[in-house]
Amino acid sequence: MLADKIKGLRREAALSQEQLAERLGVSRQAVTRWETGLGTPDLDNLVALADLFGVTVDSLLRQSPDVKVKQEPDARYMSMTQCDVFSPHDFDITWGHAARVELVGTQSDKVRVMLKSDSLESVESAFKVRLDPDGRNFDIDVVSMGVVTDAQARAGLDVVIEVPAAWENHIELEGNADEVCLTKLAAMGIEVGGKYQRVTVADVIGHVELDTNQDISVSCVTLPQRLDINQISATSSLCVPADSTLQLRKRGIGNHFVLDGVGESEAAEFLVELNGMRSELTISAQA
């Protein structure tokens, strides 16, 4: 795929998305869209990419015959609910308890909710998925029918939600999970509430806001434009790409940052804000 080729060539050249954007005279968000498949370079940018990396435009666009797509094994028990989307929406997503919740932006025009488990044989009857598009709001609810306990759901249920990148305005998520993953999203704002322990952010554009009073571990494979962490009396960690320089901001009382191998600058493109009271956020660079 073109997206994978651009990402691979950029990494081989040891360039960050921001550095590549500067060389091409485009925004960092444009590079993110190209590398996630949510956008495609125009002809001028394709030529510029080919010249920069010393390849041909044809090699960028041509699918190699020996490319093999790695398929993730399906869970033993699955269910899927889906419906079409035809216009921009604010997505409001709730679930009760799950081991892992993944929100993924796609190029499809469908919302899909997949429930997966290796241990809950009754996954299809134990949960009801409600999809309710109403005007500019689109509600997605995963509701327990009382067949399994919250503890069983927390141990054995994975929820994968796909939303069309073209129709994302604002997204709110609320629920309890060990892990929340945000991937390939182009919404203007994404807010995650509830109780969770780990958050992964990859290829997300815009403003991400995490609201929880638990200690959390956040890993940014790529940095969103802005990340807010809102907590009270919590000690959390944030891992960012190597050589990252961040703009840091504190709101509230008694909050502080601990930096480990991360640069700070008021002119940095990426902003991390810590809100609340008496909270500590340790920011370290990926090895």
VOBA-1610 file (N, C-alpha, C; in pm, whole numbers, padded with zeros to 5 digits, always signed):
BEGIN
Met+00083-00120+00000Met+00000+00000+00000Met+00086+00125+00000Leu+00036+00231-00062Leu+00109+00357-00068Leu+00139+00409+00073Ala+00040+00401+00162Ala+00058+00451+00298Ala+00176+00384+00367Asp+00185+00250+00354Asp+00295+00176+00417Asp+00429+00210+00354Lys+00430+00233+00222Lys+00556+00266+00154Lys+00608+00401+00200Ile+00519+00500+00212Ile+00562+00633+00258Ile+00618+00624+00399Lys+00547+00553+00486Lys+00593+00540+00624Lys+00727+00468+00630Gly+00741+00359+00553Gly+00865+00284+00555Gly+00983+00364+00502Leu+00963+00438+00393Leu+01071+00520+00337Leu+01110+00633+00432Arg+01010+00691+00498Arg+01040+00799+00594Arg+01125+00746+00709Arg+01089+00629+00759Arg+01165+00573+00871Arg+01305+00531+00828Glu+01317+00478+00707Glu+01451+00443+00656Glu+01539+00567+00646Ala+01478+00681+00614Ala+01553+00807+00603Ala+01571+00874+00739Ala+01523+00812+00846Ala+01536+00865+00982Ala+01474+01004+00994Leu+01358+01021+00933Leu+01286+01149+00939Leu+01161+01133+01024Ser+01129+01234+01102Ser+01002+01238+01170Ser+00895+01285+01072Gln+00769+01268+01109Gln+00662+01320+01023Gln+00675+01470+01007Glu+00711+01539+01114Glu+00727+01684+01107Glu+00840+01723+01013Gln+00952+01651+01018Gln+01066+01682+00931Gln+01031+01657+00784Leu+00960+01547+00758Leu+00919+01521+00620Leu+00824+01629+00571Ala+00731+01669+00655Ala+00637+01774+00617Ala+00710+01904+00582Glu+00812+01939+00661Glu+00888+02061+00635Glu+00959+02055+00501Arg+01015+01940+00467Arg+01087+01926+00340Arg+00994+01935+00220Leu+00870+01890+00240Leu+00775+01892+00128Leu+00690+02018+00125Gly+00695+02097+00232Gly+00613+02218+00237Gly+00467+02190+00261Val+00438+02082+00338Val+00300+02049+00372Val+00289+02044+00524Ser+00168+02022+00575Ser+00149+02014+00719Ser+00181+01873+00769Arg+00213+01864+00899Arg+00237+01733+00959Arg+00110+01648+00952Gln-00007+01713+00962Gln-00133+01639+00953Gln-00150+01573+00816Ala-00100+01640+00710Ala-00109+01582+00576Ala-00027+01454+00569Val+00094+01456+00626Val+00179+01337+00626Val+00111+01225+00705Thr+00050+01259+00819Thr-00021+01159+00898Thr-00133+01095+00819Arg-00207+01177+00745Arg-00316+01123+00663Arg-00262+01029+00555Trp-00152+01066+00492Trp-00094+00979+00389Trp-00054+00845+00449Glu+00008+00847+00567Glu+00063+00725+00627Glu-00044+00638+00691Thr-00160+00692+00715Thr-00269+00612+00770Thr-00371+00572+00663Gly-00349+00617+00541Gly-00442+00584+00434Gly-00569+00666+00435Leu-00571+00772+00518Leu-00689+00858+00524Leu-00682+00971+00421Gly-00572+00979+00350Gly-00555+01078+00244Gly-00448+01030+00147Thr-00442+01091+00029Thr-00346+01051-00074Thr-00273+01174-00127Pro-00140+01168-00140Pro-00066+01282-00196Pro-00111+01313-00338Asp-00118+01442-00372Asp-00147+01475-00512Asp-00022+01448-00596Leu-00033+01470-00728Leu+00076+01434-00818Leu+00205+01508-00784Asp+00193+01639-00754Asp+00313+01716-00721Asp+00383+01660-00598Asn+00307+01622-00496Asn+00367+01567-00375Asn+00421+01427-00397Leu+00358+01349-00485Leu+00412+01218-00519Leu+00550+01231-00585Val+00560+01326-00677Val+00689+01350-00743Val+00793+01396-00641Ala+00752+01486-00550Ala+00845+01535-00448Ala+00890+01421-00355Leu+00797+01332-00318Leu+00832+01217-00235Leu+00930+01126-00306Ala+00902+01098-00434Ala+00991+01011-00512Ala+01131+01071-00522Asp+01140+01201-00548Asp+01270+01267-00559Asp+01344+01264-00425Leu+01272+01289-00316Leu+01334+01293-00184Leu+01392+01158-00145Phe+01318+01050-00174Phe+01361+00918-00129Phe+01439+00842-00235Gly+01459+00903-00354Gly+01538+00839-00458Gly+01469+00717-00519Val+01337+00724-00536Val+01262+00616-00598Val+01178+00675-00711Thr+01108+00591-00783Thr+01021+00640-00889Thr+00877+00652-00837Val+00800+00736-00903Val+00657+00747-00868Val+00588+00613-00892Asp+00628+00544-00999Asp+00567+00415-01030Asp+00589+00315-00917Ser+00711+00316-00858Ser+00738+00221-00749Ser+00658+00255-00625Leu+00627+00382-00606Leu+00543+00420-00493Leu+00400+00369-00511Leu+00351+00377-00634Leu+00211+00344-00660Leu+00187+00197-00689Arg+00291+00128-00737Arg+00271-00011-00779Arg+00273-00105-00659Gln+00178-00197-00655Gln+00174-00297-00551Gln+00275-00406-00582Ser+00367-00430-00489Ser+00467-00534-00511Ser+00400-00671-00512Pro+00441-00760-00606Pro+00374-00889-00616Pro+00397-00980-00497Asp+00505-00956-00420Asp+00535-01046-00308Asp+00489-00992-00174Val+00407-00886-00178Val+00358-00830-00052Val+00255-00926+00008Lys+00273-00962+00134Lys+00180-01049+00203Lys+00119-00973+00319Val-00011-00981+00328Val-00081-00913+00436Val-00096-01009+00552Lys-00047-00969+00667Lys-00057-01053+00786Lys-00199-01044+00842Gln-00263-01158+00856Gln-00398-01163+00906Gln-00395-01193+01056Glu-00464-01109+01133Glu-00478-01136+01275Glu-00577-01251+01293Pro-00543-01348+01378Pro-00637-01458+01398Pro-00765-01407+01464Asp-00880-01461+01419Asp-01007-01425+01480Asp-01018-01486+01618Ala-01096-01422+01702Ala-01126-01479+01832Ala-01219-01600+01812Arg-01230-01682+01915Arg-01314-01802+01905Arg-01461-01763+01891Tyr-01501-01656+01961Tyr-01641-01616+01958Tyr-01650-01469+01918Met-01738-01440+01822Met-01746-01304+01769Met-01890-01269+01735Ser-01917-01137+01736Ser-02042-01086+01678Ser-02011-00951+01615Met-02088-00912+01514Met-02066-00784+01449Met-02200-00716+01422Thr-02203-00586+01449Thr-02320-00503+01419Thr-02270-00384+01337Gln-02344-00347+01232Gln-02297-00237+01147Gln-02414-00161+01087Cys-02386-00038+01046Cys-02484+00040+00970Cys-02411+00148+00890Asp-02476+00199+00786Asp-02416+00299+00698Asp-02421+00438+00762Val-02323+00522+00723Val-02318+00662+00766Val-02307+00747+00640Phe-02385+00854+00634Phe-02389+00934+00512Phe-02355+01081+00534Ser-02325+01121+00658Ser-02297+01262+00687Ser-02213+01272+00813Pro-02149+01387+00837Pro-02067+01404+00958Pro-02150+01392+01085His-02090+01333+01188His-02158+01314+01316His-02062+01337+01433Asp-02122+01368+01548Asp-02054+01357+01676Asp-02085+01217+01729Phe-01982+01136+01751Phe-02003+00999+01796Phe-01993+00993+01949Asp-02094+00935+02012Asp-02098+00917+02157Asp-02099+00766+02183Ile-01988+00714+02238Ile-01967+00570+02249Ile-01960+00531+02396Thr-02040+00433+02437Thr-02036+00386+02575Thr-02033+00233+02579Trp-01970+00181+02681Trp-01972+00038+02708Trp-01964+00023+02861Gly-01994-00093+02910Gly-01987-00116+03054Gly-01848-00158+03097His-01814-00284+03072His-01683-00338+03109His-01627-00419+02993Ala-01497-00406+02970Ala-01429-00483+02866Ala-01282-00492+02901Ala-01215-00591+02846Ala-01071-00600+02865Ala-00999-00495+02780Arg-01046-00481+02657Arg-00979-00392+02562Arg-01083-00330+02470Val-01071-00200+02448Val-01158-00129+02355Val-01070-00058+02253Glu-01095-00083+02125Glu-01017-00020+02018Glu-01111+00059+01929Leu-01079+00186+01910Leu-01154+00273+01820Leu-01065+00302+01700Val-01115+00269+01580Val-01034+00277+01458Val-01108+00359+01353Gly-01038+00452+01291Gly-01093+00525+01177Gly-01070+00446+01050Thr-01172+00441+00962Thr-01161+00365+00837Thr-01205+00452+00720Gln-01176+00405+00599Gln-01221+00472+00477Gln-01358+00425+00433Ser-01413+00330+00507Ser-01547+00280+00478Ser-01652+00384+00516Asp-01774+00367+00466Asp-01887+00451+00506Asp-01977+00379+00604Lys-01923+00281+00676Lys-02000+00205+00773Lys-01942+00220+00913Val-02031+00223+01011Val-01991+00202+01150Val-02001+00053+01178Arg-01895-00004+01231Arg-01896-00147+01266Arg-01854-00162+01412Val-01926-00246+01484Val-01890-00280+01622Val-01872-00430+01628Met-01750-00473+01662Met-01719-00615+01672Met-01688-00651+01816Leu-01756-00751+01867Leu-01732-00804+02001Leu-01657-00935+01986Lys-01545-00949+02056Lys-01460-01066+02039Lys-01423-01123+02175Ser-01415-01256+02181Ser-01375-01321+02306Ser-01325-01462+02278Asp-01226-01504+02353Asp-01181-01643+02349Asp-01241-01724+02463Ser-01306-01656+02557Ser-01356-01726+02675Ser-01507-01716+02693Leu-01571-01614+02635Leu-01714-01594+02654Leu-01790-01651+02535Glu-01834-01775+02548Glu-01903-01842+02438Glu-02033-01772+02403Ser-02093-01705+02502Ser-02223-01640+02483Ser-02211-01495+02439Val-02098-01456+02380Val-02074-01315+02351Val-02185-01254+02266Glu-02243-01334+02174Glu-02344-01279+02085Glu-02475-01250+02157Ser-02508-01330+02256Ser-02633-01309+02330Ser-02613-01232+02460Ala-02489-01222+02506Ala-02462-01158+02634Ala-02459-01006+02625Phe-02444-00953+02502Phe-02433-00808+02485Phe-02520-00764+02367Lys-02581-00649+02384Lys-02659-00589+02276Lys-02587-00462+02231Val-02572-00447+02101Val-02510-00327+02045Val-02619-00239+01985Arg-02626-00116+02032Arg-02726-00022+01982Arg-02656+00086+01899Leu-02698+00101+01775Leu-02648+00205+01687Leu-02763+00301+01660Asp-02748+00425+01701Asp-02859+00520+01694Asp-02814+00652+01634Pro-02816+00664+01499Pro-02787+00794+01436Pro-02907+00887+01448Asp-02885+01004+01505Asp-02995+01099+01528Asp-02943+01239+01498Gly-02975+01290+01378Gly-02926+01422+01340Gly-02775+01423+01331Arg-02712+01514+01404Arg-02565+01524+01403Arg-02500+01433+01506Asn-02580+01366+01590Asn-02527+01277+01691Asn-02545+01131+01649Phe-02444+01050+01682Phe-02450+00908+01653Phe-02411+00835+01781Asp-02509+00769+01846Asp-02484+00698+01970Asp-02449+00553+01941Ile-02343+00505+02003Ile-02301+00365+01995Ile-02292+00312+02137Asp-02378+00216+02173Asp-02381+00163+02308Asp-02364+00012+02306Val-02271-00038+02387Val-02256-00182+02408Val-02313-00212+02546Val-02425-00284+02549Val-02502-00302+02671Val-02498-00449+02714Ser-02463-00475+02841Ser-02465-00610+02894Ser-02608-00653+02921Met-02640-00777+02884Met-02773-00832+02907Met-02781-00912+03036Gly-02676-00907+03118Gly-02677-00976+03247Gly-02642-01123+03241Val-02598-01170+03124Val-02562-01312+03109Val-02426-01340+03170Val-02334-01244+03160Val-02201-01259+03220Val-02181-01148+03322Thr-02090-01169+03414Thr-02062-01069+03517Thr-01970-00961+03461Asp-01967-00849+03533Asp-01875-00741+03493Asp-01731-00790+03495Ala-01698-00873+03594Ala-01561-00925+03605Ala-01527-01015+03486Gln-01624-01096+03442Gln-01600-01181+03325Gln-01580-01097+03199Ala-01660-00991+03185Ala-01645-00903+03069Ala-01511-00831+03074Arg-01471-00788+03194Arg-01344-00716+03209Arg-01225-00807+03177Ala-01244-00937+03197Ala-01134-01030+03172Ala-01132-01085+03030Gly-01251-01092+02965Gly-01253-01168+02841Gly-01315-01102+02719Leu-01359-00976+02728Leu-01428-00913+02615Leu-01342-00805+02550Asp-01326-00815+02419Asp-01262-00710+02340Asp-01369-00645+02252Val-01365-00512+02246Val-01460-00437+02165Val-01382-00357+02061Val-01411-00380+01934Val-01347-00306+01825Val-01455-00225+01754Ile-01437-00093+01751Ile-01535-00004+01691Ile-01469+00070+01575Glu-01526+00054+01457Glu-01476+00124+01338Glu-01571+00238+01303Val-01516+00357+01283Val-01597+00472+01245Val-01536+00534+01119Pro-01619+00583+01025Pro-01566+00642+00902Pro-01488+00770+00930Ala-01363+00774+00886Ala-01280+00893+00909Ala-01340+01016+00844Ala-01407+00996+00731Ala-01462+01110+00657Ala-01579+01176+00730Trp-01642+01103+00824Trp-01763+01155+00889Trp-01742+01182+01038Glu-01618+01193+01083Glu-01590+01218+01224Glu-01587+01367+01255Asn-01669+01411+01347Asn-01657+01546+01403Asn-01589+01537+01539His-01666+01513+01642His-01615+01496+01777His-01653+01357+01825Ile-01565+01295+01906Ile-01590+01160+01955Ile-01575+01158+02107Glu-01673+01102+02176Glu-01665+01082+02321Glu-01680+00933+02350Leu-01591+00881+02436Leu-01596+00742+02478Leu-01607+00737+02630Glu-01683+00640+02681Glu-01701+00627+02825Glu-01719+00480+02860Gly-01640+00429+02954Gly-01655+00292+02999Gly-01536+00248+03081Asn-01536+00121+03119Asn-01431+00063+03202Asn-01357-00043+03123Ala-01224-00033+03118Ala-01144-00128+03042Ala-01002-00126+03093Asp-00931-00237+03071Asp-00789-00236+03102Asp-00713-00149+03002Glu-00753-00153+02875Glu-00679-00084+02770Glu-00774-00019+02671Val-00742+00104+02631Val-00815+00175+02526Val-00715+00213+02417Cys-00746+00178+02292Cys-00657+00208+02180Cys-00729+00300+02082Leu-00662+00408+02044Leu-00715+00503+01947Leu-00624+00500+01825Thr-00680+00467+01708Thr-00597+00444+01590Thr-00660+00505+01466Lys-00580+00576+01387Lys-00618+00627+01255Lys-00745+00712+01261Leu-00749+00806+01353Leu-00867+00890+01372Leu-00837+01033+01330Ala-00937+01097+01268Ala-00920+01234+01218Ala-01022+01329+01279Ala-01083+01292+01391Ala-01182+01378+01456Ala-01117+01503+01511Met-01195+01611+01518Met-01142+01736+01574Met-01109+01722+01721Gly-01188+01642+01793Gly-01163+01619+01934Gly-01206+01480+01973Ile-01127+01415+02061Ile-01159+01282+02111Ile-01146+01286+02263Glu-01253+01252+02335Glu-01253+01257+02481Glu-01284+01118+02535Val-01197+01070+02624Val-01213+00936+02680Val-01234+00949+02830Gly-01350+00901+02878Gly-01381+00903+03020Gly-01401+00763+03073Gly-01410+00750+03206Gly-01432+00621+03268Gly-01310+00575+03345Lys-01296+00443+03357Lys-01183+00384+03429Lys-01105+00294+03333Tyr-00977+00323+03317Tyr-00892+00244+03229Tyr-00750+00258+03279Gln-00664+00164+03240Gln-00527+00160+03291Gln-00424+00202+03186Arg-00448+00161+03062Arg-00351+00187+02955Arg-00423+00249+02835Val-00353+00343+02770Val-00406+00407+02650Val-00296+00408+02544Thr-00331+00367+02423Thr-00238+00374+02310Thr-00297+00467+02205Val-00214+00559+02155Val-00256+00655+02053Val-00163+00639+01934Ala-00220+00614+01816Ala-00138+00596+01695Ala-00210+00656+01575Asp-00142+00745+01505Asp-00195+00805+01382Asp-00329+00874+01407Val-00332+00955+01511Val-00451+01032+01547Val-00422+01180+01525Ile-00512+01248+01457Ile-00500+01391+01431Ile-00593+01465+01525Gly-00548+01580+01575Gly-00640+01663+01653Gly-00610+01662+01801His-00715+01676+01883His-00706+01699+02027His-00761+01577+02100Val-00677+01512+02180Val-00718+01396+02260Val-00722+01437+02406Glu-00832+01402+02474Glu-00850+01439+02614Glu-00883+01313+02693Leu-00803+01286+02798Leu-00820+01167+02882Leu-00868+01210+03020Asp-00987+01165+03060Asp-01047+01203+03188Asp-01059+01078+03275Thr-00973+01064+03374Thr-00983+00953+03469Thr-00897+00985+03589Asn-00942+00943+03707Asn-00865+00967+03829Asn-00781+00847+03867Gln-00771+00748+03779Gln-00681+00636+03801Gln-00541+00671+03752Asp-00442+00603+03806Asp-00308+00609+03749Asp-00312+00540+03613Ile-00264+00605+03510Ile-00269+00547+03376Ile-00133+00551+03310Ser-00116+00464+03213Ser+00004+00460+03129Ser-00039+00489+02986Val+00016+00596+02927Val-00023+00638+02793Val+00098+00622+02700Ser+00076+00559+02586Ser+00181+00543+02486Ser+00136+00607+02356Cys+00211+00706+02310Cys+00182+00773+02182Cys+00281+00723+02078Val+00236+00633+01991Val+00321+00587+01881Val+00351+00705+01789Thr+00250+00787+01764Thr+00265+00917+01701Thr+00189+01017+01788Leu+00231+01141+01786Leu+00171+01241+01873Leu+00050+01307+01807Pro-00060+01320+01881Pro-00168+01404+01831Pro-00128+01551+01845Gln-00205+01640+01786Gln-00172+01782+01794Gln-00172+01830+01940Arg-00265+01776+02019Arg-00274+01816+02159Arg-00324+01697+02241Leu-00266+01680+02361Leu-00308+01575+02453Leu-00331+01637+02589Asp-00453+01626+02641Asp-00487+01671+02775Asp-00508+01550+02864Ile-00448+01553+02984Ile-00470+01449+03083Ile-00529+01516+03206Asn-00652+01479+03242Asn-00727+01545+03349Asn-00742+01448+03465Gln-00675+01476+03579Gln-00673+01382+03690Gln-00668+01455+03824Ile-00706+01382+03928Ile-00693+01431+04065Ile-00618+01326+04146Ser-00509+01368+04210Ser-00428+01281+04297Ser-00387+01152+04226Ala-00333+01166+04105Ala-00290+01050+04027Ala-00143+01064+03988Thr-00080+00950+03966Thr+00057+00946+03918Thr+00059+00863+03790Ser+00081+00929+03677Ser+00067+00862+03548Ser+00194+00880+03465Ser+00201+00804+03355Ser+00317+00810+03268Ser+00274+00827+03124Leu+00359+00894+03046Leu+00336+00917+02904Leu+00464+00885+02828Cys+00456+00795+02731Cys+00570+00761+02647Cys+00548+00819+02508Val+00646+00894+02458Val+00634+00964+02330Val+00748+00921+02238Pro+00737+00948+02106Pro+00844+00910+02015Pro+00978+00974+02053Ala+01085+00903+02022Ala+01219+00954+02051Ala+01242+01089+01985Asp+01320+01173+02049Asp+01356+01307+02000Asp+01237+01402+01994Ser+01132+01373+02071Ser+01015+01462+02073Ser+01046+01588+02153Thr+00994+01700+02104Thr+00997+01826+02178Thr+00853+01870+02197Leu+00816+01899+02322Leu+00677+01925+02355Leu+00659+02062+02418Gln+00543+02118+02395Gln+00499+02234+02471Gln+00419+02181+02590Leu+00456+02220+02711Leu+00394+02167+02832Leu+00316+02277+02904Arg+00198+02238+02954Arg+00114+02335+03024Arg+00046+02267+03143Lys+00043+02337+03257Lys-00023+02285+03377Lys-00139+02375+03413Arg-00251+02313+03449Arg-00367+02385+03500Arg-00408+02321+03632Gly-00450+02399+03728Gly-00492+02343+03855Gly-00388+02365+03963Ile-00397+02287+04071Ile-00313+02306+04187Ile-00228+02182+04212Gly-00098+02205+04234Gly-00008+02097+04275Gly+00025+01995+04168Asn+00008+02027+04041Asn+00043+01935+03933Asn+00186+01958+03888His+00254+01853+03847His+00389+01874+03794His+00429+01763+03697Phe+00525+01799+03609Phe+00580+01708+03510Phe+00716+01657+03555Val+00748+01536+03514Val+00883+01481+03528Val+00926+01439+03387Leu+01035+01498+03336Leu+01078+01470+03198Leu+01199+01377+03197Asp+01195+01279+03109Asp+01303+01182+03096Asp+01338+01168+02948Gly+01437+01245+02902Gly+01481+01236+02764Gly+01390+01304+02665Val+01308+01398+02711Val+01212+01469+02625Val+01240+01618+02634Gly+01241+01685+02519Gly+01266+01829+02516Gly+01139+01909+02540Glu+01156+02032+02589Glu+01044+02121+02614Glu+01069+02255+02545Ser+00967+02307+02477Ser+00978+02436+02409Ser+00840+02498+02395Glu+00832+02629+02422Glu+00705+02699+02405Glu+00663+02706+02259Ala+00759+02686+02170Ala+00729+02693+02026Ala+00701+02556+01965Ala+00701+02450+02047Ala+00681+02316+01995Ala+00542+02300+01934Glu+00532+02214+01833Glu+00405+02193+01763Glu+00306+02115+01847Phe+00355+02025+01932Phe+00268+01936+02007Phe+00255+01984+02152Leu+00132+01987+02200Leu+00103+02037+02334Leu+00054+01924+02423Val+00111+01916+02544Val+00062+01826+02648Val+00019+01911+02766Glu-00107+01895+02808Glu-00159+01974+02919Glu-00204+01881+03031Leu-00162+01913+03155Leu-00200+01836+03273Leu-00295+01920+03356Asn-00417+01869+03375Asn-00521+01942+03448Asn-00563+01865+03572Gly-00620+01937+03668Gly-00670+01873+03790Gly-00596+01922+03912Met-00572+01831+04006Met-00506+01867+04132Met-00413+01755+04178Arg-00297+01795+04230Arg-00203+01705+04297Arg-00170+01581+04214Ser-00143+01602+04088Ser-00111+01491+03998Ser+00028+01506+03938Glu+00088+01394+03907Glu+00222+01391+03848Glu+00217+01313+03717Leu+00282+01368+03615Leu+00291+01302+03486Leu+00438+01291+03447Thr+00487+01169+03435Thr+00623+01143+03389Thr+00620+01119+03239Ile+00697+01198+03165Ile+00702+01189+03019Ile+00839+01137+02979Ser+00842+01024+02909Ser+00969+00964+02868Ser+00966+00936+02719Ala+01086+00921+02661Ala+01098+00894+02518Ala+01108+00743+02495Gln+01050+00699+02385Gln+01060+00559+02350Gln+01205+00523+02319Ala+01243+00401+02356Ala+01381+00357+02333Ala+01405+00337+02185
//
